[in-house]
């Protein structure tokens, strides 16, 4: 795999396969090279940030054997309206964002890392995108790390996972759901509903609330993600 400062632009896992506004943007890769990768971490940056920025931000969690993939959003935003807006108001950006995660997951498959050994994560708006991808594509993943984000949408249909696919569509996927108690961007009711939706779909949710913390990532969250990756590497 390329190093942290290189991007893919057409070598089998570029974002050219993505429709909508994020089409053609780079998929930044870092961490373990393809032949040494035993697990993968997909990272979605926050609004106003970049793929390189989120790769740098999550440096404390990296381990030998972990390939890192980070897609870049158009104009550094995954969708234009708040997460609380009706889903239609954030289209086609939201679907395009989900397709970026799908393209990164396919890139991991190409180096023989299956979804159940891939952790999907993000911060802020990127966390919303990661959660929405899992909602739309329920199955067992190596993990979901939703940091300071919630499931987007405004009506009941926006909060269903795997309808008609059984009682356990997420197959006990481990989920880290972390946020600051003083985060001005998160509605407690939406937080609670996101957690409940994931749990009802069969995920194993580790909800962590941090007092005296705003819209930021904590060292404890980094430690939890590192432990999740180490668990994958040990199996």
Secondary structure, DSSP 8 states (H G I E B T S, - for coil): ---TTEEESSSSSSGGG--GGGTT--EEEEES-GGG-SEEEEEE--TT--HHHHHHHGGGG--TTEEEEEE--GGG-S-SS-TTS-GGGGTTHHHHHHHHHHHHHHHHHHTT--GGGEEEEEETHHHHHHHHHHHHS-S--SEEEEES-----SSGGGG--STTS-S-TTTT-EEEEEEETT-TT--HHHHHHHHHHHHHTT-EEEEEEETT--SS--HHHHHHHHHHHHHHHT-
